[in-house]
Every structure is written in structure tokens, then in C-alpha cells.
Amino acid sequence: MAQGETTMFVIIGASGDLTYRLLMPAIFRLWQLKQWTSLVVGYAPDDWDDAKFRGHVRQGLEEFAGDFGDDAWNEFETLLTFCRGELTMNDFSRLARQIGSAGAVFYLALPPALFGTAAQALAQAGLSALSGGYRRLVVEKPIGRDLASAEALRRQLHEGWREEQIYRMDHFLGKETAQNLLVFRLTNRFLESIWDAEHIRSVQITYAETIGLEGRWRYYDQAGALRDMLQNHLMQLFTLVAMDPPATWAAESLHNHRTEVLRAVRPITNPEENAARGQYAAGIIAGRTVCGYLQEEHIPSQSRTETFAALKLKVDNWRWHGVPFYLRSGKRLGMDWAEVAIELKEVPRGLFGEGHKNWLIFRMKPDEAIDMVVWSKEPGLALSTRQRVLSTPYRREQEREYSAYEQLLLAVVQGDRSPFPRYDEVEEAWRIVDPILTSWSQGSPESYAAGGEGPQGQSRLMESGGQWRQLGESVTD
């Protein structure tokens, strides 16, 4: 971006919850850090003007932005304007006159069913054309409900937008831990030399939540855990663990390597052996009784939506031959806990018995840290062993934490496509899970009590001698 160049960040759906809770607080924090200069145009069908939009944004900042005051607001609000309109070519033509030849980002903060309609109308109004400044389109997940619908959306988007103009938002790729997976692995020589099937026994990727629907019932009951978490977020973490080292940090190189991993995943021909699902029943979390999924407000009493999903994946290439990758995520579990855990093979047995497992763990929740589980001698006269944990927090106490949206919004305006999945990544991820979705259209998920580890059926995915790490498994002596 040239110094002094006028740029605009247009939020289509500016009166919605995403803008209120996440986008504008992230933009405001970037502005406070002097990382944001773009004008922000709110676009929605609401009968608002600039003053009403600014008031709406201010209310959201007071609730979600933390460090907030009148002096900062008086300066920041000058970046905000509003344009009223529907998702039509005629209304977007008025927006086009306002933008002129300025560089612009169009963020679709809309229900997924409207992504294609909005993208087509923007293009018909000439807003995708490169007539001076850049033009970029940001699309939130979900990208389709299955492979067929994802392909239909791709065709709609590509009618007026080139692939390199499209930024598919997956906020997990903006998380510090996700980015650190590659940095830590590729900058420490002792790791890359053992990053293969000869030394690694398995990989477990877990994202557990204590929360239930939190008002998202309309979306969640149509999606379920497999679509909501595994097909996108956890699949992206999986590619970061399994990809070969790229030659450069360029976006296309990273996309190519992530896609290669997904293409190498063995097709799932027997979902019963490679996938498990569950639905939470009533239980106790943190001393509080919570209802089951079927008793949640608005949820049909016969709903078969899974609130827990687990997968076992195999990668058919030389690096990972025979290594199982386990992915799981669920709601109303016993802890808010998220980690990527690498299990190393045990040393040859004989000297000190069995059970000496080494783990390298990238923790995301409740705090970000890196833990290495090792073994040493137990103090005393006997030659016995005990587990030790070499642990380091991700950041020092005085270091600022950046949200995923701050990271990704800055990448959008800077034109960095590396943390945004390319379409073929999305396509391959749907290819992997489509057979499971088909299988799960029949039958019902296994019930599991809220506040526990999830359904017992997840254990059958484990190969001989393996077991899931417990949520919150102690990593201290």
C-alpha cells in the first residue's frame, strides 16, 4: 500500500453481530497500534446514517474493546461512514461511486446463504474490477455444507472474482499457536529431523468446549460439530502439522503444501472405523447442572445433530506412512481445553521398563504454551524413572496478546493470502468428510453426559495401545 493511498474496508452486513463483537473491536485495536489507516464503510439495509452507525460501533467497543476512552473515540470515529443498501447491483452501484478508484476490501459479514448473491452483485456493479486500487473479497466460513455446495459457491464467487482476490476467513489460522506450529517446528533442527513416521507414533488434535449453543442454535443445528469445527478449523491445524517444509514463506507455496497433505489423506471408505459422533445429554459442568442438547431452546426433540465429532486420518505418503492423526471437538465437555499433541514412539524397551512416552504439546486453551513430556531418574537409591515436563508459556507477561481477527484483518489489508485457505484446500477437506456426512445422515449420535470426556465411541478409533489424552491432562510434575 503506497503512503497516503486512500483505501476502504467495506463491511457488508455492518449491523450484524459479527461486526459488533469481533470485526470493529479488532479494527479499533489495530488502529490504536497505528496498524490501521483504512476508512471503514458500514453497509446494511438498516435505516441508519453515519451517526447511527458510529453509535452502534461505539457501543460494541465499550463492551468488547477493553481500553477505550472519549479522546480515542473522537479520532477513530472519523474513519467510519455508512451506506444503506440491499444486496443488489443497483444499490452496490451507489457504493461504487462512493469508493471510486480507491483500493477496497469487501467483507461479507452475512449469513452463508447470501455469500454468492452478494459476491455476484458486487461484481455486476463493477466493484471487483481492478481500476486503480486493489479489490479483495473476504468470505467467512462455512464454505458450503458439503463438496457439492462448496463447488456451487465457488462458481458463484468466480463469476466476477479471481481466486487471488478471494480471502476465505478461518480464524484458527490467525491464532498464535497455529502460526507457531510451523515456526517452532521449522526453526529447531532437532525437531524436523524426527518429524516423520520413523519417530512419531500418533498426532492428536483436540478442541473441547464447556459451552453449549450460546445463541447459535439456528446455525448449529443445521451444521453440527463435523462441519463447524473439523472440516475447517481442525483440518487446517492438521495440515500445518503434516505438511512438508515449504521452500519459501510465500502464500502459493504454503497453499500448495497444505493441499498436498489433504490430497494424500486416505479416502474414508468405512466411516464406522474412522469417525465417531456424540450428542450431549444433561450433566454437571463446574458445579452447575446443564440441560441436554435436545432440551435446549429451539432444538427439535428428535434432532440428530452431533455436538461431538472425532476422526482418524491416515496420510498415504512416505513421511507419514502408518501414523494415525486423530481430530476431535465437542461441546459441553468437562474443560475448555485445546491442544495439538505429538506422540513420539517409545525407546526400545528393556532398560527401564515400558510406558515411557514422550509428547510434544502445543496448547491453545486455557493458556498458550509449549510442553515437552520427558523422563528422568527418580531421586533416591533406586534406579527408577519419573515424568518431567519442560514447559514454556507462549508469551511473556508483559507481551501483548493479539486476537485471531486482528492478525487476519491486517493480513487482508496488506494483501497477505498465506493464512487464508485456497479453494482447492476447501475442496479436499470436503472430499475427506463427505463420506462421513453421508453415513451420518442415518442413525443417531451416541449420548454423552455433559461435563465429561465425550462419547465412549471415540475410543474405538484408537489403534492398538493408543488412547486419547484426557482433557486437562496434567503436564506438571
N, C-alpha and C positions, 0 to 999 in steps of 0.2 A: 504494500500500500504506500503510495507516494506521500511525502509530507504535505499536509494541507489538503489532500484529496477528500472530497465530500463522499461519505459512504452512509448507507442507510440499512438499518436492521428492521425488517418489517415482520411483525408477529401477526399472522393470520389466525384469528381466534383469540384476540387480546383480552377479552373479558372472561376467559375461562380460568379454571383452577390451576392448570399448568403454568400459565403466565404469572398468576398471582403468587403461587407458593415457591416456584423454582426459577423461572426464567428471569423475572425482574430482580429478585434478590441477588442472583448470580451476576447479572449485568451491573447492578449497583456496586457490588463488592469489587468487580474488576475496574469500575470507574474510580473507586476510592484508591485503588492501587496504581492508577494512571495507566491502565492497560486497555481502557475502552474510550473511544472517541466518536464512535458511530452515532448518528441520530437514530432514535427508536420511534418507529411508526406503529402505533396500535391500529389494527384493522379488525372490525367486527360489525355485525348488523345492529348492534345496540344504538339507541338514540342518545349518543354521547357527543361531547365536544372535547377540546383539549383539556379544559378544566376538569371535567368529569373523569376523563381517563387518568389524569395526573392524580386526582384524589384517590382513585381506585388503587393506583400503583403505590401511593404513599401509605395507604392503609396496609397493603401487603408488606411493605418494607418495615413498617413499625412492628409487624408481627413476626417476620421471618429473617430480617437482615441484621439484627443484633445492633451493632454500633451505628446509631442513626441520630441525626440532630437537624435542627432547622437550617443552620448555615450550609451544611452539606446538601440538604434537600433543595434549597433555593437555587443552588448552582446546578444540581443534577436535573431538576425538572425542565430546564431549558432545552434538554435533549429530547423531550417527549412531545410527540404530536399524535393526533388521532384522525383516522379516516374511516368514515362509516361506509359500509358496503356489504353486499352479498357475494357469494362465490360465482359471479357471472363475468363474462368478458366485458360487458358494458361498465359495470362498477369498477372492475380492475383497470379499465382504460383511464378512469379518473385518477386512480392511484399512479398509473404510468406517467401521467402529465406531472404529477407532484414529484416523482422521482427523477424524471428527465434522463440524463445520461450518467447519473451517479452510479457508483458501484453499489450493489444491493444484495442482501441476503433475505430470503423469504422463508420464514419458519412456520411450518404447518402445525400449529398448536390446536389441532382439530380431532374429532373422532375419526378413527381409522377408515370408516366407510366414506369419508369425504376427501381423503388424500388425492385420489385420482381426479375427482371433479375439480378440486382447487388447482392442481398442477396443470390440468388442461386449460382451464380458464385463464390462468396467469400467462401461459404460453400464447393463447389466442389474442391476448391483449398486448402482446409484444414484450412482455416482461422477462422472458427467458433469453431474448436476443442480446448478444454482446455488442452494444452500441456505445462503446467508451469504457465504462467500468465493468467490473465482473458481475455476474449474476449467478447466485447459488440458491439451491432449494434444499431445505432441511426437513426430513421426514422422521417422525417419531415411530417407535415400534408400537404395535406389531406390524410387521411387513407381511400381510396376508394371514390366513388361518391354516393354510396347507400349501403344498407346492403349486397346485393349480391356481389358487387365488393370488399367491405371490407373483406368479408369472403374469396373471391378468393385470395386476397393479404395475408390474414392470412395463408392460406395453403401454399403459396409460401414461406413466411418467415419461417414457422415452418418446412419446409422440411429439413433445415440444422441448424436452430437456435432454442434453447429452449426459452420459453416465458420469463423466468427470465433474458435472455441475451438481450432482446429487449427493447429499450428505445424510446417511442413514444413522440416526442417533441411537446408540446403545450405551447408556450411561455407565455400564460396567467397564467399558474401555477407557473411561475417564477417571476411574478410581486409581488412586496412587498404587495400591497393591497390584493391580493388573499391570500397570506400566512397569512396576518394579520386578515382576516375574521375569521379563526379558532382560532388564538391565542387570539384575543380580546374577542371573544365570550366565549371561554373555560377557561379563566383565571379570568373572572369577574363574580362572583357568582350571582349578581343581574340580569345578562343577561340570563344565562342559565335557570333560574327559570321561565322566561317569554317567552322562545323560543319555542312557540307552538301555536296551533290553538286557545287556550283559550284567548290569549293576542294579537296575530298578525293577522291583517286583510288581508294584502297582501304583496307581495315582488315584486319589480320592478328592473330589471337588464337592464341597458341601456348602449350602446356603440355607440355614434354618432360621425361622422367624417365630416369635411368640404371638405376633398379631394375627387377627383374623382378616375380615374383609375391609375394615376401615373405610366403609362407604363406597367401595369399588364393586359392589355386588353385580351391577348391570354388566360390566365388562368381565369380571372374573368368572361368573357362572357360564359364560359363553367360551371362555378361554381355558381355564384350568392351569395347573402347575406346569404341565409339559410345555404348553405354548407360552405361558407367561414368563417362565424362568429358564427352562433347559434348552429350548430350541435356539434361543438368542444369547442370553447373558452367560450361562454356564458353558455353552458351546464355544463362545469366544474365549473364555478362560482356558478351556481345553486346547484350543488351537495355539495359544501362547505357550503352553507347556510343551506341546508335541511338535511344533514346527521346527524345521532345520534353521540354523543360523542364516540370516539374510546377508547378502553381500554388502548392502547399504541400508540405511535407515529410511530410504525413500518410500513413499506411500505405495507405489506399484509393486515394489519388491516385497514389502510386508504383506500386501494383499495376496500376491502370488503364493507365498509360502503358507499363509493361513489356509488358502483354498486347497493347496496340495494335500494338507493334512486331512481336510474334510473329504476330499475325493478318495483318500486311501482308507477311510473307515469301512470296515467290512459291512456289507448290507445286512440288515436285521431281517432274517427270514423266519425266525421263531421268536416273536415278542415275549412269549411266556418265559423264555430263558434269559432274556436280555433287558426286561423292563418290569417295574413294579409300580403300583399306584395305591393310594390310600385316600381316605376322607376322614377328617377329624370328627370325633364324637365329643360329648361333654367331658369335661375334666377340670383339673385344677392347675393354674399357672400362677406362680408367685403368690400362693396362698389365696387366690381368688378363683371362684368357680366360674367357668365359662361354658356357654352352650355349644352344642354340636353344630356342624355346618348346616344340617337340614333344619335346624331351629333358628337359624339366622333370619333376620327380617328380609323379606322379599324373595328368599330362596325357595323354589318349588320343593315340596316334600318328597318328591321322587327323583330329585336331581342326582345325576351320576357323575357330576364334575369332580375330578380329582383335586385334592388340596395338597397332595404329596406325590412326587414322581421321582423315580430313580432309573438310571440307565447304566448298562455295561457296554462299553465300546471297545472294539479291537481295531488297531491300525495295521493294515497289511503293507508294511514296508520294512526295510532292513533294520532301521533304528529301533522300532517298537514291536518287532515280531513277538507275539505271545504275551505282551504286557496288557492287562486289563485296565481300562480307565473307567472309574465309577463316578457318576454325576448324580446328585440328589438335591432336592429342595422341597421344603414343606412349610405349611403354616400351622400355627398353634402347637409348636413343638416346645420342648422344655426350656430352651435357651435361645437367645439371639446370638447365633454363632455362625461364622463363615470362615472357611479356610480352603487352601489348596495344599494337600498333604502328599508328599512324595515318599513312598516306602521303598527303602533300599533292601536288597537281598541280604540275608544273614551271612556272616562269615562261615567258612567251613566249620562244622561242629566238632567237638571233641575236647578242646582245652577247658572251656568254662561252661559247658552245657549248652542248652538251646534257649531260644526266646530272646536273643539279643538283637532286636530290631532297631534299625536307625531310621529316623524320619527327618525330612526337611519340610518345614511347615511355614507357609505364607498365610498369616492370619489377617483377616479383613474386619471381623467383628468378634467381640465388642471393642477391641482396640487393634490397631495395625502393628504387627510385629513379625519378626522372622525368628523361628525357633529351630534348633537342631538338636534332636534327641540322640545322645551318645551314651557310652558305658565306660565306667572306670572302676577301680578297686574300691571295695567297701573298707573303710578304716577298721583296723583290728588285726587280730592274729591270723584269722582265716583268709585264704585266698579266694574271696567271693566278690561278686560284682554288684554294682547298683547303677541305676539310671541317672544320668545327668542331663541337664538341658542348657545348652548355650543359647541365650536369648538376647535379642536386641530390639528395642522399640523402633518403629519405623522413623519417628521424628523425635527430635529433642524437645524438651518442654517449651522452650522459647520459640520454636519454629511454628509458623502459621499453617493451619490446615486449609487446603483448597478443596472445594466440592467438585464432584464429577462434572456438574454443569458449568462451573467456572472454567475448568480445563477444556471442555469440549466447545463451549461457545467461543472461547478465544481461538481455538484451532479453526473454527469455521471462518471467522473474520480474517484470519491470517492465511486461509486457503490451504491448511494442512489436512489432507484427506487420510492420513495414516491411521487415526483412531476410529474411522467410520467404515463399516463393512461395505465392500463392493457387492454388486448384485450376485455374482457367482458364489460368494460366501453364503449369502442368504439362501440361494437355491440349493446348495449342497447340504446345508443344515436341515432344510425341509426334506430333502431326499432321505436323510437319515431317520427322521422321526415319523415320516408319513406312514410307514407300515404299522407303527405303534398306534397312531391315531385311528387307523382303520380297524385294528384289533380291538381297541378300547371303545369303539362305537357299540360294542356288545358287552354285556355283563356289567358288573358294578365294582367300584373300588372297595378295597378292604378297609374296614373301620379301624381307627386307632384313637386311643384316648388322648385328648388334649393334655399337654404338659409332659409328654414322654418323648421317646426317640423316633416315633413314627411307626408305620405298619411293620409287622413281623415279616411280611413277604419280601422286604428289601434284602433280607439275609440270604435268600436263595440265589441272588445274583452273584454272591461271593464264590470265588473259586476255592478249591481245597486249601485249607489252612488260613484263609483270609477272613477278616471280619471288619465291619465298619468301625471307625474310630467313634467313641462316644462323644456326644455334644459336650463341649467344655472339658474334654479330657485333660486332666492335669498335665501341665507342661512345666511344673516346678518340682524341685526336689522334695 
